[in-house]
Amino acid sequence: MKPETSKATHEETLDPEDWEATRKLGHKMIDDMVDYLKTVRERPVWQNIPQQVKSQFTSPVPTSPEQPEEVYREFVNKVLPYPMGNIHPRFWGWILGTGTVTGAYAEFLAASINTNNGGGNQIGNHVEKQVVDWIKEMLEFPASASGVLTSGCSASNLIGLTVARNVKSTIDLRRKGLQPATEKLVLYASEEAHSSIQKAVELLGLGSNALHLIPVNSHFQIDLAKLKAAIIKDRQEGFTPFCIVGAAGTTNTGSVDGLKALADLCKREKLWFHIDGAFGAWARLSSKAKNTVVGIELADSLALDLHKWMYMPYEIGCVLVREEKHHRKAFSLTPDYLAHGEGERGVTGGDLPWFSDYSYELSRGFRALKAWMSIKEHGSKKYARIIQQNIDQAAYLGKLIEASPELELSAPITLNIVCFRFVSAHLDDAPLNGVNKQIAVDLQEQGIAVLTGTIIDGKYVLRVANTNHRSRREDFEVLVREVLRIGKKLTEKKSKN
Ligand SMILES: Cc1ncc(COP(=O)(O)O)c(C=O)c1O
């Protein structure tokens, strides 16, 4: 039978039928978003999603087309008003970044060319290599290190600890896995380490029991004496210590472990030194703050984010590995259909290694573009100034708290995180925990500010994490004023009851 001719076949595409209408819609989106970002300060930080809106997200899959203008209208009505709120100048919850306009534009450009940065002889690899080189330069990490951009620091921690486990095990773990392992690998971090470290350890098949959490000192840094004692005891008990995870900025308080001392200890004990520098690594940029994180350059692997304290839109993180050969050995796998060679011709050749050889992911988005454009647009000196501005604002907030008899600081302020709570002479810790929790919720629901809480010394505390390039000192004045207003109102009520 003869194949149908091209004329007889009706073939479809997802491209628009009306390119001019598409252009017009795109221009409208840009106009709307520029207005939205320009006026962010005038809106509530956050608002609850009405039930009636939520219920519209349970409809079955659309089977017929809708006009893109209509889909966009739905976005404006149903999505745009109810995001997390982390672009707002008074959002300081968890540790979320704010994003930038150029970062957002770059996302559109990256998606338009839709290049797959897993590898290939293409410009995306050169852009990503340059971004990774710039990160090494900014953080004063050895230029010979390898690196790859990730979806965030959870992924970076997973990659760094994978390399650590594989290098330090006496078994060929890629081939044999953990099944025949006779060695009982263990690693160390402080009790303040981020949960992504535990997740990575679990994913690596080591089990969370292998993560030995060491108590912290009064500055929330890993207690070195207790760490050394744990290593000795574990060896005596037949465990094989393989790694210490240092924190350059803990999530709870922003504390930084004694990184140089940890690096020395790792060298002496022949352990891998991984640093979780999710946000804190970037303090290195500021000449005033860089001493706080001295030692990050000594890590065997360093995990960090760019969507937190480099203010880039989600998602973007990075992991650096001091010895490239270890990094590649942990992840490189080349079946016939992915054969590629540096120096060869065509799209499978080129003069750069493939980034997929340094990660568990093969297909990778072009997140490098937003980093490349952002760093070019602002320059490292401006990032350094804004990072220092955030640190100064945190210190300012600390002073406002100290000047208010109804507020108390709950932890030392190392960098950009402030933990504090509302107190009242009439109430014990248990009701005060409830009051502080309610303050956080009221601040959010009234659209004033978003901060989240944590537990310090068994008490619920309010926590401000300042990775926000839009915050001004006046925003922290508003925060203190409103915490006092809400706190007083709640405690008056409780005293009357
Ligand atoms: C210290 C630390 N490490 C790791 C992470 C995980 O980073 P991500 O959320 O980018 O995966 C966080 C997140 O807040 C963090 O604070």
Ligand as a Chemical Component Dictionary entry (heavy atoms), coordinates in Angstrom:
data_LIG
# 
_chem_comp.id                   LIG 
_chem_comp.type                 NON-POLYMER 
_chem_comp.pdbx_formal_charge   0 
_chem_comp.three_letter_code    LIG 
# 
loop_
_chem_comp_atom.comp_id 
_chem_comp_atom.atom_id 
_chem_comp_atom.alt_atom_id 
_chem_comp_atom.type_symbol 
_chem_comp_atom.charge 
_chem_comp_atom.model_Cartn_x 
_chem_comp_atom.model_Cartn_y 
_chem_comp_atom.model_Cartn_z 
_chem_comp_atom.pdbx_ordinal 
LIG C1 C1 C 0 20.716 24.933 55.634 1  
LIG C2 C2 C 0 19.834 24.400 54.556 2  
LIG N1 N1 N 0 20.243 23.353 53.838 3  
LIG C3 C3 C 0 19.500 22.832 52.854 4  
LIG C4 C4 C 0 18.259 23.363 52.550 5  
LIG C5 C5 C 0 17.445 22.751 51.440 6  
LIG O1 O1 O 0 17.501 23.615 50.355 7  
LIG P1 P1 P 0 16.392 23.564 49.187 8  
LIG O2 O2 O 0 15.123 23.992 49.836 9  
LIG O3 O3 O 0 16.912 24.539 48.185 10 
LIG O4 O4 O 0 16.340 22.184 48.677 11 
LIG C6 C6 C 0 17.785 24.449 53.277 12 
LIG C7 C7 C 0 16.469 25.028 52.990 13 
LIG O5 O5 O 0 16.024 25.953 53.606 14 
LIG C8 C8 C 0 18.592 24.985 54.306 15 
LIG O6 O6 O 0 18.183 26.017 55.047 16 
# 
loop_
_chem_comp_bond.comp_id 
_chem_comp_bond.atom_id_1 
_chem_comp_bond.atom_id_2 
_chem_comp_bond.value_order 
_chem_comp_bond.pdbx_ordinal 
LIG C1 C2 SING 1  
LIG C2 N1 SING 2  
LIG C2 C8 DOUB 3  
LIG N1 C3 DOUB 4  
LIG C3 C4 SING 5  
LIG C4 C5 SING 6  
LIG C4 C6 DOUB 7  
LIG C5 O1 SING 8  
LIG O1 P1 SING 9  
LIG P1 O2 DOUB 10 
LIG P1 O3 SING 11 
LIG P1 O4 SING 12 
LIG C6 C7 SING 13 
LIG C6 C8 SING 14 
LIG C7 O5 DOUB 15 
LIG C8 O6 SING 16 
# 
